[in-house]
Amino acid sequence: MTFAELGLAEPLLRAIEARGYTQPTPIQSAAIPAVLTGRDLMAAAQTGTGKTAGFTLPLLQRLHESGAGRSQRIRVLVLTPTRELAAQVGESVATYGAHLPFRSAVVFGGVKINPQISRLRRGVDILVATPGRLLDLAGQGEVNFSGLEVLVLDEADRMLDMGFIHDIRRIIKMLPEKRQNLLFSATFAPEIRELAGTFLHKPQEISVAPPNATAERVEQWVYPVDKKRKAALLLDLVVQNNWQQVLVFSRTKRGANQLAQYLEKAGVDAAAIHGNKSQGARTRALSGFKKGDLRVLVATDIAARGLDIAQLPQVVNVDLPNVPEDYVHRIGRTGRAGASGRAFSLVSADEIKQLEAIERLTQAHLPREYWDGFEPDHELPASKPLGRPRAAGEQPARDSRRTGERRGGQGKPRAGQREGAGRRRSRRRRNAAGGNARA
């Protein structure tokens, strides 16, 4: 199937071609026709599957078909949980709408509100917003939803995780009852279905990936290490493997700052992004990372949600997340849009419970490997039987995931062998899965 066969207009096809895309991804093939019908939609897709274009393209097509709207009346509202995701969606709208006359704006907190007010007063067809800043603007009478045609709730699961449910309900009450509603989420967890039931009307459901599955093309490893030596192991991995671009996850803002400072002192260009950083600092750090000026970007979960970095080769979890679903989102930053990727987790003895929760959720055993010179004082136990997934209502995984075997057979070279520049790992390995974990 091609984009033309999905019914998209020539201006949109021209913009898609300029991006170098030739065929839609599965979520785009399913979501674009569904959105064009005008029905409410509930869609589940992993990060990195092209879901943003899955709703921006058909929304632009709908606006194109209906013609220009009234000035200063917002026709499409997209709600996102984070500034970075809002910026990503806004960039998608601007890119694909480059040959169309529609105006868009992105509003979020952490920056001055007056320039955003000025932009809204000039008239906007598509508004991308985080809930808090949108409510601030609404409180000042600066948004007009009387002409709204479509509401999009992106990353709905993260919205709930971040406590935006009350803000979402307040926003929905401000909108006209007659509109199309689109909800995108990583999973159809019970709380997502409960939220959908409050504002979606007989929605069509689309799911293009198994719930809680880790990215299909991401190979995963666990490196046991003593907690106090994690920063040193991270530095050794970066230097010995000659990694030029790696996204690192820290559980805390303070930890992210300390890691970035440690790497900088060791001569590795690095920066941290988290909620306490100004929007300008976050934007500069992300821009430098994308351009290759920074080798390492250290992020917390909230700051990293929605990051879209083309062909990011590897992700490192210096700390395992407390919420196992966040592991899926973290490693989903690599292995995007058909590319392969690798995820490395540095796990200390006090993170056994988090590791076991991740393995239950993803229904995959994560292989343990050791890095020379960083063997821990206390070894991690072998993986336990996976049992049932932790998420409510899901069925146990079948086939290869139940046994921990990697899909596609055995005998793949280890990461250190593929790196070439990396030092040889210790022969003392513990790999409960019998191969690299690859969902």
Secondary structure, 3 states (H helix, E strand, C coil): CCCHHHCCCHHHHHHHHHCCCCCCCHHHHHHHHHHHCCCCEEEECCCCCCHHHHHHHHHHHHHHHHCCCCCCCCCEEEECCCHHHHHHHHHHHHHHCCCCCCCEEEECCCCCCHHHHHHHHCCCCEEEECHHHHHHHHHCCCCCCCCCCEEEECCHHHHHHCCCHHHHHHHHHCCCCCCEEEEEECCCCHHHHHHHHHHCCCCEEEECCCCCCCCCCEEEEEEECCHHHHHHHHHHHHHHCCCCCEEEECCCHHHHHHHHHHHHHCCCCEEEECCCCCHHHHHHHHHHHHHCCCCEEEECHHHHCCCCCCCCCEEEECCCCCCHHHHHHHHCCCCCCCCCEEEEEEECHHHHHHHHHHHHHHCCCCCECCCCCCCCCCCCCCCCCCCCCCCCCCCCCCCHHHHCCCCCCCCCCCHHHHHCCCCCCCCCCECCCCCCEEC
